[in-house]
């Protein structure tokens, strides 16, 4: 091996290591998706945006239809970021295993809990009166 090859080798190794670290960090990044749904006892079509959580909704709740009122997302671990959805403010902080979730309606706290969330297992919270005979629920999923 020539002196020229030896001189460039540490630089190439350092670049390779940096790329591998960036790729590992990106692969471990998680996104929390929050959907606000209005429930109804009436028959209705299911929006494509909630098809992935319909089995969990049907197994957990007695409603016939669900409509999407809003959606938001944030990076995990959550840093206390607040997002507005349909007149509610949702604030999340913590990791997937200990996620603090606060929901406010105006100045009133309607939900304050700590939950664990897993891939492929939607977390359904709420049951607030939504008018029209239905309720409002939040569905949290990890992507």
ROSE-4610 file (N, C-alpha, C; in Angstrom, 1 decimal, always signed):
// ROSE-4610
residu = [X/X/X/X/X/X/X/X/X/X/X/X/X/X/X/X/X/X/X/X/X/X/X/X/X/X/X/X/X/X/X/X/X/X/X/X/X/X/X/X/X/X/X/X/X/X/X/X/X/X/X/X/X/X/X/X/X/X/X/X/X/X/X/X/X/X/X/X/X/X/X/X/X/X/X/X/X/X/X/X/X/X/X/X/X/X/X/X/X/X/X/X/X/X/X/X/X/X/X/X/X/X/X/X/X/X/X/X/X/X/X/X/X/X/X/X/X/X/X/X/X/X/X/X/X/X/X/X/X/X/X/X/X/X/X/X/X/X/X/X/X/X/X/X/X/X/X/X/X/X/X/X/X/X/X/X/X/X/X/X/X/X/X/X/X/X/X/X/X/X/X/X/X/X/X/X/X/X/X/X/X/X/X/X/X/X/X/X/X/X/X/X/X/X/X/X/X/X/X/X/X/X/X/X/X/X/X/X/X/X/X/X/X/X/X/X/X/X/X/X/X/X/X/X/X/X/X/X/X/X/X/X/X/X/X/X/X/X/X/X/X/X/X/X/X/X/X/X/X/X/X/X/X/X/X/X/X/X/X/X/X/X/X/X/X/X/X/X/X/X/X/X/X/X/X/X/X/X/X/X/X/X/X/X/X/X/X/X/X/X/X/X/X/X/X/X/X/X/X/X/X/X/X/X/X/X/X/X/X/X/X/X/X/X/X/X/X/X/X/X/X/X/X/X/X/X/X/X/X/X/X/X/X/X/X/X/X/X/X/X/X/X/X/X/X/X/X/X/X/X/X/X/X/X/X/X/X/X/X/X/X/X/X/X/X/X/X/X/X/X/X/X/X/X/X/X/X/X/X/X/X/X/X/X/X/X/X/X/X/X/X/X/X/X/X/X/X/X/X/X/X/X/X/X/X/X/X/X/X/X/X/X/X/X/X/X/X/X/X/X/X/X/X/X/X/X/X/X/X]
num = [1/1/1/2/2/2/3/3/3/4/4/4/5/5/5/6/6/6/7/7/7/8/8/8/9/9/9/10/10/10/11/11/11/12/12/12/13/13/13/14/14/14/15/15/15/16/16/16/17/17/17/18/18/18/19/19/19/20/20/20/21/21/21/22/22/22/23/23/23/24/24/24/25/25/25/26/26/26/27/27/27/28/28/28/29/29/29/30/30/30/31/31/31/32/32/32/33/33/33/34/34/34/35/35/35/36/36/36/37/37/37/38/38/38/39/39/39/40/40/40/41/41/41/42/42/42/43/43/43/44/44/44/45/45/45/46/46/46/47/47/47/48/48/48/49/49/49/50/50/50/51/51/51/52/52/52/53/53/53/54/54/54/55/55/55/56/56/56/57/57/57/58/58/58/59/59/59/60/60/60/61/61/61/62/62/62/63/63/63/64/64/64/65/65/65/66/66/66/67/67/67/68/68/68/69/69/69/70/70/70/71/71/71/72/72/72/73/73/73/74/74/74/75/75/75/76/76/76/77/77/77/78/78/78/79/79/79/80/80/80/81/81/81/82/82/82/83/83/83/84/84/84/85/85/85/86/86/86/87/87/87/88/88/88/89/89/89/90/90/90/91/91/91/92/92/92/93/93/93/94/94/94/95/95/95/96/96/96/97/97/97/98/98/98/99/99/99/100/100/100/101/101/101/102/102/102/103/103/103/104/104/104/105/105/105/106/106/106/107/107/107/108/108/108/109/109/109/110/110/110/111/111/111/112/112/112/113/113/113/114/114/114/115/115/115/116/116/116/117/117/117/118/118/118/119/119/119/120/120/120/121/121/121/122/122/122/123/123/123/124/124/124/125/125/125/126/126/126/127/127/127/128/128/128/129/129/129/130/130/130/131/131/131/132/132/132/133/133/133/134/134/134/135/135/135/136/136/136/137/137/137/138/138/138/139/139/139/140/140/140/141/141/141/142/142/142/143/143/143]
x = [+0.8/+0.0/+0.9/+0.6/+1.4/+1.1/+1.9/+1.7/+0.5/+0.2/-1.0/-2.3/-2.3/-3.5/-3.6/-2.5/-2.6/-3.1/-2.8/-3.2/-4.7/-5.3/-6.7/-7.6/-7.0/-7.8/-8.5/-7.8/-8.5/-9.7/-9.5/-10.6/-11.8/-11.6/-12.6/-13.3/-12.5/-13.1/-14.0/-13.5/-14.2/-15.6/-15.5/-16.7/-17.7/-17.2/-18.1/-18.7/-17.9/-18.5/-19.5/-19.3/-20.3/-21.6/-21.5/-22.7/-23.5/-22.8/-23.4/-24.1/-23.5/-24.2/-25.4/-25.4/-26.5/-27.7/-27.3/-28.3/-28.9/-28.2/-28.7/-29.6/-29.3/-30.1/-31.4/-31.4/-32.6/-33.5/-32.9/-33.7/-34.4/-33.9/-34.5/-35.5/-35.6/-36.5/-38.0/-38.8/-40.2/-41.1/-42.2/-43.2/-44.5/-45.0/-46.3/-47.4/-48.3/-49.4/-50.7/-51.3/-52.5/-53.7/-54.8/-55.9/-57.1/-57.9/-59.1/-60.3/-61.1/-62.2/-63.6/-64.6/-66.0/-66.7/-67.3/-68.0/-69.5/-70.1/-71.6/-72.2/-73.4/-74.2/-74.8/-74.8/-75.4/-74.4/-74.9/-74.0/-73.3/-72.1/-71.4/-70.1/-69.6/-68.4/-67.2/-66.1/-64.9/-63.9/-63.3/-62.3/-61.0/-60.4/-59.1/-58.1/-58.1/-57.0/-57.1/-58.3/-58.4/-58.6/-58.5/-58.6/-57.7/-56.5/-55.5/-55.8/-56.7/-57.1/-58.5/-59.2/-60.6/-60.7/-59.8/-60.0/-60.0/-59.1/-59.0/-60.2/-60.7/-61.9/-63.1/-63.3/-64.4/-64.4/-63.2/-63.0/-63.2/-63.0/-63.0/-64.3/-64.9/-66.0/-67.3/-68.4/-69.7/-70.3/-69.5/-70.1/-70.0/-70.9/-70.9/-70.0/-69.8/-69.0/-68.1/-67.0/-66.0/-65.6/-65.6/-65.1/-63.9/-62.9/-61.7/-61.9/-61.6/-61.8/-60.4/-59.3/-58.0/-56.9/-55.7/-54.6/-53.3/-52.4/-51.2/-50.1/-48.9/-47.8/-46.7/-45.9/-44.7/-43.7/-42.4/-41.3/-41.4/-40.9/-40.7/-39.2/-38.7/-39.5/-40.1/-41.3/-42.0/-41.4/-41.4/-40.7/-41.6/-42.9/-43.9/-44.5/-44.3/-44.9/-46.4/-47.1/-48.6/-49.1/-50.1/-50.8/-52.2/-52.8/-54.3/-55.0/-56.1/-56.9/-58.4/-59.2/-60.6/-61.0/-60.4/-60.7/-60.1/-59.3/-58.5/-57.1/-56.3/-54.9/-54.3/-53.5/-52.9/-51.4/-50.9/-49.5/-49.0/-47.8/-47.2/-45.8/-45.3/-43.9/-43.5/-42.3/-41.8/-41.6/-41.3/-41.0/-42.2/-42.0/-43.1/-43.5/-42.6/-42.9/-43.5/-43.3/-43.9/-44.2/-45.4/-45.8/-46.8/-46.5/-47.5/-48.3/-49.7/-50.6/-51.6/-51.6/-52.6/-53.4/-54.7/-55.7/-56.5/-56.5/-57.2/-58.3/-59.4/-60.4/-60.6/-60.0/-59.9/-59.0/-59.4/-58.6/-58.8/-59.7/-60.1/-59.3/-58.7/-58.1/-59.2/-59.2/-60.2/-59.5/-58.2/-57.5/-56.1/-55.6/-54.2/-53.7/-52.9/-52.6/-51.2/-50.7/-49.4/-49.7/-49.2/-49.5/-48.3/-48.4/-47.3/-47.9/-47.2/-47.7/-46.7/-47.2/-46.4/-46.7/-45.8/-46.0/-47.2/-48.1/-49.2/-50.3/-50.2/-51.3/-51.8/-52.8/-53.3/-53.8/-53.5/-53.9/-55.2/-56.3/-57.5/-57.9/-58.0/-58.3/-59.4/-60.3/-61.3/-62.6/-63.6/-65.0/-65.7/-65.2/-65.8/-67.1/-68.0/-69.3/-68.9/-69.4/-69.0/-70.2/-71.4/-72.6/-73.1/-74.4/-74.9/-75.0/-75.0/-75.2/-73.9/-72.8/-71.5/-70.6/-69.4/-68.3/-67.1/-66.1/-64.9/-63.8/-63.0/-61.8/-60.6/-59.5/-58.1/-57.5/-56.9/-56.2/-54.7/-53.9/-52.4/-51.8/-50.9/-50.2/-48.7/-47.8/-46.4/-46.1/-45.4/-44.9/-43.4]
y = [-1.2/+0.0/+1.2/+2.2/+3.4/+4.4/+5.3/+6.4/+7.2/+7.4/+8.1/+7.4/+6.1/+5.3/+5.3/+5.2/+5.2/+6.6/+7.7/+9.0/+9.2/+8.7/+8.9/+7.9/+6.8/+5.8/+6.3/+7.0/+7.5/+8.4/+9.2/+10.1/+9.3/+8.3/+7.5/+6.7/+6.2/+5.5/+6.4/+7.6/+8.6/+8.9/+9.1/+9.4/+8.3/+7.0/+5.9/+5.7/+6.0/+5.9/+7.0/+8.2/+9.3/+8.9/+8.4/+8.0/+6.9/+5.9/+4.8/+5.3/+6.3/+6.9/+7.6/+8.4/+9.1/+8.2/+7.1/+6.2/+5.5/+5.1/+4.5/+5.4/+6.7/+7.6/+7.8/+7.9/+8.1/+6.9/+5.7/+4.5/+4.3/+4.9/+4.8/+5.9/+6.9/+8.0/+7.5/+7.9/+7.5/+8.7/+8.6/+9.7/+9.3/+10.2/+10.0/+10.6/+9.9/+10.4/+10.5/+11.6/+11.9/+12.2/+11.4/+11.6/+11.9/+12.9/+13.3/+12.8/+11.9/+11.3/+11.7/+11.8/+12.0/+10.6/+10.1/+8.8/+9.1/+8.0/+8.1/+6.7/+6.7/+5.5/+5.2/+6.2/+6.0/+5.3/+4.6/+4.0/+5.1/+4.9/+5.8/+5.2/+5.9/+5.5/+5.7/+4.9/+5.1/+5.7/+6.8/+7.5/+6.7/+6.8/+6.0/+6.3/+7.5/+7.9/+7.2/+6.5/+5.8/+4.3/+3.8/+2.4/+1.5/+2.0/+1.2/+1.0/+1.9/+1.8/+1.3/+1.0/+0.5/-0.8/-1.8/-3.0/-2.7/-1.8/-1.4/-0.7/+0.2/+1.0/+0.1/-0.8/-1.7/-2.7/-3.1/-4.0/-3.3/-1.9/-1.2/-0.4/+0.1/+1.0/+0.4/+0.9/+0.4/+1.2/+2.2/+3.1/+2.4/+2.9/+2.3/+3.1/+4.4/+5.1/+6.1/+6.5/+7.4/+8.4/+9.7/+10.6/+11.3/+11.6/+12.3/+13.8/+14.3/+15.8/+16.5/+15.8/+16.4/+15.4/+15.8/+14.9/+15.8/+15.3/+16.0/+14.9/+15.3/+14.4/+15.1/+14.4/+14.9/+13.8/+14.3/+13.3/+12.7/+11.5/+10.8/+10.7/+10.8/+11.2/+12.6/+12.8/+14.1/+15.0/+16.3/+17.3/+18.3/+18.0/+19.0/+19.8/+19.5/+20.3/+20.2/+21.3/+21.3/+21.4/+20.7/+20.8/+21.0/+21.8/+22.0/+21.1/+20.5/+19.6/+19.9/+20.4/+20.5/+21.2/+22.3/+23.0/+22.4/+21.4/+20.8/+21.1/+21.2/+21.3/+20.1/+19.4/+18.1/+18.4/+18.1/+18.2/+16.9/+16.5/+15.2/+15.4/+14.6/+14.6/+13.2/+12.9/+11.6/+10.6/+9.4/+8.3/+7.4/+6.4/+5.5/+4.7/+4.4/+3.6/+4.4/+5.7/+6.6/+7.9/+8.0/+9.1/+9.9/+11.1/+12.0/+12.7/+12.5/+13.1/+14.0/+15.3/+16.3/+16.8/+16.8/+17.4/+18.5/+19.6/+20.8/+21.2/+21.7/+22.3/+23.7/+24.6/+26.0/+26.0/+26.5/+26.5/+25.3/+24.4/+23.3/+22.0/+21.3/+20.1/+19.0/+18.3/+17.2/+15.8/+15.8/+14.5/+14.8/+14.0/+14.1/+12.7/+12.1/+10.7/+10.4/+9.2/+8.7/+7.3/+7.1/+5.8/+5.2/+4.0/+3.3/+3.1/+3.3/+3.1/+2.2/+1.3/+0.4/+0.4/+0.0/-0.2/-1.1/-0.8/-1.7/-1.8/-1.0/-1.0/+0.4/+0.8/+2.2/+2.4/+3.6/+4.0/+4.9/+4.5/+5.2/+5.9/+7.2/+8.0/+9.0/+9.2/+10.2/+9.7/+9.9/+9.6/+10.9/+12.1/+13.3/+13.5/+14.2/+14.5/+15.3/+14.8/+15.5/+16.1/+16.0/+16.5/+15.6/+15.7/+14.8/+13.4/+13.1/+11.7/+10.9/+11.5/+10.8/+11.3/+10.8/+11.2/+11.6/+12.2/+12.6/+11.7/+11.1/+10.2/+10.6/+10.4/+10.6/+9.3/+9.1/+7.8/+8.2/+7.5/+7.8/+6.5/+6.7/+5.6/+6.0/+5.0/+5.3/+4.8/+5.7/+5.3/+5.3]
z = [+0.0/+0.0/+0.0/-0.9/-1.0/+0.1/+0.3/+1.3/+1.0/-0.3/-0.7/-0.3/-0.5/-0.1/+1.4/+2.2/+3.6/+4.1/+3.5/+3.9/+3.8/+2.7/+2.5/+3.3/+3.8/+4.5/+5.8/+6.6/+7.9/+7.5/+6.5/+6.1/+5.6/+4.8/+4.3/+5.4/+6.4/+7.5/+8.4/+8.6/+9.4/+8.7/+7.4/+6.6/+6.7/+6.5/+6.6/+8.0/+9.0/+10.4/+10.6/+10.1/+10.3/+9.5/+8.3/+7.6/+8.3/+8.9/+9.6/+10.8/+11.5/+12.7/+12.4/+11.3/+10.8/+10.4/+9.7/+9.3/+10.5/+11.5/+12.7/+13.4/+13.5/+14.2/+13.5/+12.2/+11.4/+11.5/+11.5/+11.6/+12.9/+14.0/+15.3/+15.6/+14.7/+14.9/+14.8/+15.8/+15.8/+15.7/+15.1/+15.0/+15.6/+16.5/+17.1/+16.2/+15.8/+15.0/+15.9/+15.8/+16.7/+15.7/+15.9/+15.1/+16.0/+15.7/+16.4/+15.6/+16.2/+15.5/+16.2/+15.4/+15.9/+15.7/+16.7/+16.6/+16.3/+15.8/+15.5/+15.6/+16.0/+16.0/+14.6/+13.7/+12.4/+11.5/+10.5/+9.5/+8.7/+8.3/+7.5/+6.9/+5.9/+5.2/+6.2/+6.0/+6.8/+5.9/+6.4/+5.7/+5.5/+4.4/+4.1/+5.2/+5.8/+6.7/+8.1/+8.3/+9.6/+9.4/+8.2/+8.0/+8.8/+9.0/+9.8/+11.2/+11.8/+13.2/+13.4/+12.3/+12.4/+13.2/+13.1/+13.9/+15.4/+15.8/+17.2/+17.7/+16.9/+17.2/+17.3/+16.4/+16.4/+17.6/+18.0/+19.2/+20.5/+20.5/+21.8/+22.0/+20.9/+21.0/+20.3/+20.6/+20.1/+18.9/+18.4/+17.4/+16.0/+15.1/+13.8/+12.8/+13.0/+12.1/+12.8/+12.1/+12.7/+11.6/+11.9/+10.9/+11.5/+10.6/+11.0/+11.1/+12.2/+12.5/+12.3/+12.5/+12.4/+12.7/+12.3/+12.5/+12.7/+13.5/+13.8/+14.1/+14.1/+14.4/+15.1/+15.8/+16.5/+16.7/+16.8/+17.0/+18.4/+18.5/+19.8/+20.0/+21.2/+22.4/+22.3/+22.8/+22.7/+23.7/+23.3/+24.1/+24.8/+24.9/+25.4/+24.4/+23.1/+22.1/+22.1/+21.9/+21.9/+20.5/+20.1/+18.8/+19.0/+18.1/+18.1/+17.2/+17.7/+16.9/+17.2/+16.3/+16.5/+17.8/+18.2/+19.4/+20.7/+20.5/+21.7/+21.5/+22.6/+22.5/+23.2/+22.4/+22.9/+23.1/+24.3/+24.7/+25.1/+24.5/+24.8/+25.2/+26.2/+26.5/+27.0/+26.7/+27.2/+26.0/+26.4/+25.5/+25.2/+24.3/+24.0/+25.3/+26.1/+27.3/+28.5/+28.4/+29.5/+28.8/+28.1/+27.4/+28.2/+28.6/+29.3/+28.2/+28.3/+27.4/+28.1/+27.7/+28.3/+27.2/+27.4/+26.4/+27.1/+26.5/+27.0/+26.0/+26.6/+25.7/+26.3/+25.5/+26.1/+27.3/+28.4/+29.6/+30.5/+30.1/+30.9/+30.5/+31.5/+31.2/+31.2/+30.1/+29.9/+30.0/+29.9/+30.1/+30.5/+31.4/+31.8/+32.3/+31.5/+31.8/+31.3/+31.8/+31.3/+30.8/+29.6/+28.9/+28.2/+27.8/+27.1/+25.7/+24.6/+23.3/+22.5/+21.7/+21.0/+19.5/+18.7/+17.3/+17.0/+16.1/+15.7/+16.8/+17.8/+18.8/+19.1/+18.4/+18.6/+20.1/+20.6/+21.9/+21.7/+22.2/+22.0/+23.4/+23.4/+24.6/+24.3/+25.2/+25.1/+25.5/+24.6/+25.0/+25.4/+25.0/+25.3/+24.5/+25.1/+24.3/+23.1/+21.9/+20.7/+20.0/+20.6/+20.0/+18.9/+18.6/+17.5/+18.0/+19.3/+19.8/+19.8/+19.3/+19.3/+20.3/+20.2/+21.1/+20.3/+21.0/+20.4/+21.0/+20.2/+20.7/+20.0/+20.7/+20.1/+19.9/+18.8/+18.5/+18.3/+19.1/+19.0/+18.4/+17.4/+16.8/+16.6/+16.6/+16.3/+14.9/+14.2/+12.9/+12.8]
